[in-house]
């Protein structure tokens, strides 16, 4: 583990510790207040449950207990009032107590929601840390393996000239450049030509961009290239993945199994090639123009009753935000659930990336409907790729406060 990785891991652990302290403090304060309210409004019921050791254990249950007991007292007194056995002043005082109990119940429900949000953010942080720790272990294992592994005869001799035999169709022979492309695809799972080209140029495998090698691998049956439908810009790149034969070829040339193609993982998570491309395009813009570190396959977060699979995790400095990338938006309960999920991960903020103004308008409309139903204030951040300019210093082309 290098110093940067160690520092990042330490920062993540400290962030989780702070979130846990906030959640615990909020929960303790809420319960303490409810104990005081119960002693004031329903002392007999409180003392009895305390003596039995059956006092409610959560803020929400405690608030319901208080409200129910006050309502029961009100009902009994109203019956007595009808029989002229109760002082009207006592009834008035009881109604005041009931209103106070209702307020405390609403306060408890709010506190419970806040604690749930904090717990959701803690879960996300815990899973980020676990993923980082796994990556560090894999990196260290690879370093140790590289130090211990002798030179394999099946590996490519970079000084050797001439083509190599391909395990692909018809015994075709691959050029050294094509094998270099195969090496990048098999070791990284990359799905964009530009990423492979940049890697090869950085490693001095090639001196300039040349896409002939991709056609060579495709003709040999080792590479599949898929093209999303044109977007608003009228242009989309090919998305690539090694075929089964391509993964076998990588194993033969490099004496280790190929990683799973990233495109396969992205297609399992997203709805079609067009959505995958919009996520990859967003990641490229956020990384190269705005300095974010992007995870295009963030950890799926397991909550109590469902899973949350954000589109992108974007990190800058010590802060990580979760971003949803939307091509189309339709009014539905599913989109409202998506907003709930985003609020769990990002607190009071929602982050969206859209391809055009029409989708942006739909998101604003849906977020407004969600706010009017939930009465939870939220800060909306939208990156509209169609209006983003070269002069932009932040990706957010529109922000709006609801509430």
PyMOL commands that set and color helices and strands:
alter all, ss='L'
color gray80, all
select helices_A, chain A and resi 3-41+43-52+59-82+88-148+169-171+176-188+193-202+212-219+244-254+262-269+273-290+333-346+357-374
alter helices_A, ss='H'
color red, helices_A
select strands_A, chain A and resi 164-165+173-174+223-227+238-242+293-295+301-302+307-308+312-316+319-326+349-354+378-384+398-402
alter strands_A, ss='S'
color yellow, strands_A
deselect
rebuild
show_as cartoon
